[in-house]
Amino acid sequence: MQKPKLGKIKLLSAKEQVAAVLRKAILSRDLV
């Protein structure tokens, strides 16, 4: 049961990282 949970957490963390990158890109575009 721990393995699938860890996998889900990894997927969520990856999605959060992508979202953070997208937000940074949008902010940089707004600044420009």
The first five atom37 places (N, CA, C, CB, O) and aatype in JSON, in Angstrom:
{
  "aatype": [12, 5, 11, 14, 11, 10, 7, 11, 9, 11, 10, 10, 15, 0, 11, 6, 5, 19, 0, 0, 19, 10, 1, 11, 0, 9, 10, 15, 1, 3, 10, 19],
  "atom_mask": [
    [1, 1, 1, 1, 1],
    [1, 1, 1, 1, 1],
    [1, 1, 1, 1, 1],
    [1, 1, 1, 1, 1],
    [1, 1, 1, 1, 1],
    [1, 1, 1, 1, 1],
    [1, 1, 1, 0, 1],
    [1, 1, 1, 1, 1],
    [1, 1, 1, 1, 1],
    [1, 1, 1, 1, 1],
    [1, 1, 1, 1, 1],
    [1, 1, 1, 1, 1],
    [1, 1, 1, 1, 1],
    [1, 1, 1, 1, 1],
    [1, 1, 1, 1, 1],
    [1, 1, 1, 1, 1],
    [1, 1, 1, 1, 1],
    [1, 1, 1, 1, 1],
    [1, 1, 1, 1, 1],
    [1, 1, 1, 1, 1],
    [1, 1, 1, 1, 1],
    [1, 1, 1, 1, 1],
    [1, 1, 1, 1, 1],
    [1, 1, 1, 1, 1],
    [1, 1, 1, 1, 1],
    [1, 1, 1, 1, 1],
    [1, 1, 1, 1, 1],
    [1, 1, 1, 1, 1],
    [1, 1, 1, 1, 1],
    [1, 1, 1, 1, 1],
    [1, 1, 1, 1, 1],
    [1, 1, 1, 1, 1]
  ],
  "atom_positions": [
    [[0.84, -1.21, 0.0], [0.0, 0.0, 0.0], [0.88, 1.26, 0.0], [-0.95, 0.01, 1.23], [0.49, 2.29, -0.56]],
    [[2.05, 1.18, 0.62], [2.92, 2.36, 0.68], [3.48, 2.71, -0.7], [4.08, 2.11, 1.67], [3.62, 3.88, -1.03]],
    [[3.78, 1.69, -1.5], [4.37, 1.95, -2.82], [3.45, 2.8, -3.7], [4.69, 0.63, -3.52], [3.89, 3.82, -4.22]],
    [[2.16, 2.42, -3.88], [1.26, 3.21, -4.73], [1.1, 4.62, -4.18], [-0.1, 2.54, -4.84], [1.0, 5.58, -4.95]],
    [[1.06, 4.75, -2.86], [0.91, 6.09, -2.26], [2.1, 6.95, -2.64], [0.76, 5.99, -0.71], [1.95, 8.11, -3.02]],
    [[3.3, 6.38, -2.52], [4.52, 7.13, -2.87], [4.47, 7.53, -4.33], [5.8, 6.3, -2.57], [4.86, 8.64, -4.69]],
    [[4.0, 6.62, -5.18], [3.9, 6.92, -6.61], [2.97, 8.1, -6.84], [0.0, 0.0, 0.0], [3.27, 8.99, -7.63]],
    [[1.85, 8.08, -6.15], [0.88, 9.18, -6.31], [1.51, 10.5, -5.86], [-0.42, 8.9, -5.51], [1.35, 11.53, -6.51]],
    [[2.23, 10.45, -4.74], [2.87, 11.68, -4.22], [3.88, 12.19, -5.25], [3.58, 11.4, -2.85], [3.97, 13.4, -5.48]],
    [[4.63, 11.28, -5.86], [5.63, 11.68, -6.86], [4.93, 12.36, -8.04], [6.46, 10.45, -7.35], [5.39, 13.38, -8.53]],
    [[3.82, 11.78, -8.48], [3.08, 12.36, -9.61], [2.58, 13.75, -9.24], [1.89, 11.44, -10.03], [2.67, 14.68, -10.03]],
    [[2.04, 13.88, -8.03], [1.52, 15.18, -7.58], [2.66, 16.19, -7.52], [0.83, 15.06, -6.2], [2.5, 17.33, -7.97]],
    [[3.8, 15.78, -6.98], [4.93, 16.7, -6.87], [5.38, 17.13, -8.26], [6.11, 16.04, -6.09], [5.71, 18.3, -8.47]],
    [[5.39, 16.2, -9.2], [5.8, 16.52, -10.57], [4.82, 17.54, -11.16], [5.85, 15.24, -11.46], [5.24, 18.5, -11.8]],
    [[3.53, 17.32, -10.94], [2.52, 18.26, -11.47], [2.7, 19.63, -10.83], [1.07, 17.73, -11.21], [2.59, 20.66, -11.5]],
    [[2.98, 19.64, -9.53], [3.17, 20.92, -8.82], [4.38, 21.65, -9.4], [3.35, 20.69, -7.29], [4.35, 22.87, -9.57]],
    [[5.44, 20.9, -9.7], [6.65, 21.51, -10.26], [6.33, 22.12, -11.62], [7.8, 20.46, -10.39], [6.76, 23.23, -11.91]],
    [[5.58, 21.4, -12.45], [5.21, 21.91, -13.77], [4.37, 23.17, -13.62], [4.44, 20.84, -14.58], [4.57, 24.15, -14.34]],
    [[3.43, 23.14, -12.69], [2.56, 24.3, -12.46], [3.41, 25.5, -12.04], [1.49, 23.99, -11.39], [3.17, 26.62, -12.48]],
    [[4.4, 25.26, -11.18], [5.27, 26.34, -10.71], [6.04, 26.93, -11.88], [6.25, 25.83, -9.61], [6.17, 28.15, -11.99]],
    [[6.54, 26.08, -12.76], [7.3, 26.55, -13.93], [6.39, 27.37, -14.83], [7.9, 25.36, -14.72], [6.78, 28.43, -15.32]],
    [[5.16, 26.89, -15.05], [4.22, 27.62, -15.9], [3.91, 28.98, -15.29], [2.91, 26.81, -16.1], [3.86, 29.99, -16.0]],
    [[3.72, 29.01, -13.98], [3.42, 30.29, -13.3], [4.59, 31.25, -13.48], [3.12, 30.07, -11.79], [4.38, 32.43, -13.77]],
    [[5.81, 30.75, -13.31], [7.01, 31.6, -13.46], [7.07, 32.13, -14.88], [8.31, 30.8, -13.11], [7.39, 33.3, -15.09]],
    [[6.77, 31.28, -15.86], [6.82, 31.7, -17.27], [5.79, 32.8, -17.5], [6.55, 30.5, -18.22], [6.08, 33.79, -18.18]],
    [[4.6, 32.64, -16.95], [3.54, 33.65, -17.12], [3.96, 34.95, -16.46], [2.19, 33.14, -16.53], [3.77, 36.03, -17.02]],
    [[4.52, 34.85, -15.25], [4.96, 36.06, -14.53], [6.04, 36.77, -15.34], [5.48, 35.71, -13.11], [6.01, 37.99, -15.48]],
    [[6.99, 36.03, -15.87], [8.08, 36.63, -16.64], [7.5, 37.32, -17.88], [9.13, 35.55, -17.06], [7.95, 38.41, -18.25]],
    [[6.51, 36.71, -18.52], [5.89, 37.31, -19.71], [5.18, 38.61, -19.32], [4.88, 36.32, -20.39], [5.26, 39.61, -20.04]],
    [[4.48, 38.59, -18.18], [3.78, 39.79, -17.72], [4.78, 40.91, -17.46], [2.94, 39.49, -16.45], [4.54, 42.06, -17.8]],
    [[5.91, 40.56, -16.83], [6.93, 41.57, -16.52], [7.47, 42.18, -17.81], [8.09, 40.97, -15.68], [7.7, 43.38, -17.9]],
    [[7.67, 41.33, -18.81], [8.2, 41.82, -20.1], [7.1, 42.6, -20.8], [8.71, 40.62, -21.0], [7.31, 43.11, -21.9]]
  ]
}
